[in-house]
Every structure is written in C-alpha cells, then in structure tokens.
Amino acid sequence: MPLVSTKALKENLGSLYKENLLYDTELKTKTGSFPAHKNILSAHSEVFRKMFASDMKEKSTGCVVIEDLDDDTVHKMLLYIYTATMPDLLWDSACNLYAAADKYEILSLKGECSSFLKDHLSSDNALDLLILADMHQDEYLKSSIKDCRFNVPSVERINVIFKPFKSDIPRRSHLLKNKVQQKTFG
C-alpha cells in the first residue's frame, strides 16, 4: 500500500477547510463564521480538545464563540491548523496570530509567529513587542528585545500605546509604562 506524502496530507486537510466539507463545529467571531472539524482542532490545540471532550457548551452547541479575534486572524489560524503552512504575514497580523496561538495553545504556530516577530524586530516596533511579550508572559520573546534599541517614544505616544490596557490590567500597564519611561527618558 502506498504511503500518503506529507504534501498530499496537507492538501487533503486544506481542502476540507477551504471547501467546508463534513464540518462538525463552527468558530464564530463578531462578524464571521468558520466551519471546522472538532478532531482536527483538538489534534492541534489542548484548549479545543478540552472544549470538545468535556461538558462545556462548545461540545453541546457545536459552536465556539470567539469575540476577541478578528476574522482574518481566525482564518489564518485555521489555515495553519489545517495545512501547517504559515500565511504571508505583516507585523500586526503576526502579533494577532501570536496572541491567538497563545490563547488556544497552538504551540507550533506560536513558535512560527515568535520567529517572525524576532526576525522583523526593529527600533520602531520593539516597544510593541515588549508589550506583547509581557501580556503573554513570554520571557523568551522578551529576551530577544534586550539588545534592541528603542526609538524614543514621546510621552504622548506612550500614553496612546498604554491607553487600551488601563481598564484591563491597570497595575501591570502602569508598571510597564513606568519602566519604558525610565529606560527612555531617564
């Protein structure tokens, strides 16, 4: 009996996703719906496995509601799960995909995104990466920023960057903001 090549397997799984064949669950964002397969999601993510294997509502409803991710991020996450190929990324989409991979414990995707972010690190985006690494408690990603020189942001820019975090994690954002200000201004 001939063996199925890795390439053929990726293509076959990819066609299940792209053609919406035989799906048994849906991932719903605020604006979109993505048919998927519980077994494939579970094979790549311990979080999905727990959802579908326990008495959580996702098991009974067949629907995973994802309100904190945009459609593009969910699509790229699913494309990676089904084909093990990394979509073309820009900085912002890599940050979003990294956060999704961390949330759903898709370790190989998180590693791919982490590599992309480190490879594209610059003085212009170092602060963004520091914030992302801190939010996800990723010491390895934080360590890649150590030797990078920041472009010195203005106090106004620092306030804009940290504004979204004030309601979510005020103590941590305040401490991180102070660290950045101390490092850049004094």
Secondary structure, DSSP 4 states (H G I P E B T S, - for coil): -PPPPHHHHHHHHHHHHHTT-S--EEEE-SS-EEEE-HHHHHHH-HHHHHHHHTT-HHHHH-EEE--SS-HHHHHHHHHHHHH--PPP--HHHHHHHHHHHHHTT-HHHHHHHHHHHHHT--TTTHHHHHHHHHHTT-HHHHHTTTTPPPP---HHHHHHHHGGGTTT-HHHHHHHHHHHHHHHH-
